Amino acid sequence: MPPSAPVTVDVGRGLISPARQVWSPNQDARPPGASIDLVVVHGISLPPGEFGGPWVEQLFTNTLPAGVHPYFATIAELRVSAHLFIRRDGSLEQFVPFHARAWHAGASVWRHRVACNDFSIGIELEGDDGVAYAAVQYQQLAAVIAALGRAYATLAPEAVTGHSDIAPGRKTDPGPLFEWPRLDACLATARAAVPA
């Protein structure tokens, strides 16, 4: 799925296109009355510092084989997910519909509000704190955020943050090499574009 493909959100089903849909059991209902107010940007690679392969998908679907890599044995029992995963080539995988609560943020606070999973959308970028993200990932992330903003009126343009910002001291992703000004520039372009 090329990053130039139009990104659209089906609000009724909570799904985004174009994305490969993969169901994660690591989700539940948002609290009654909860609205989507925040996008949380994450970074993940499995094993750490390595890209490609099925490992992130397997982590989010509780099928990660603990014996394949020493690091996997330390995380195979985790029950985590994200709404979306953006690979290094810009391709999208969706694990949780947007109206459901993905288990991505853990203990977290944003603007004095705790439990960010309740009101946020979690987007994982395939990356590592010590490796620059790919240009196409910024473009695709911006296209996704712009589409989410058009779909959910409660999502303010400035309501985009990193995992490290809502869980400081506990999390470092998307990492020091993530270029927030670059995302802002891509967002300006994506928001100005007229949806197909």
Protein Blocks (a to p, Z undefined) as FASTA:
>chain_A
ZZkbccdddfknopacdddddddfbbcdddehiacfbdcdddddddehiaedjklmmmmn
opacfklpmklmmmmmpccddfbdcdfkopacdfbdfkbccdfklpadeehiahkllmpc
cddddddfkbccdfklmmmmmmmmmmmmmmmmklcfklccdfklmmghkamcebjklcfk
lmmmmmmmmmmpccZZ
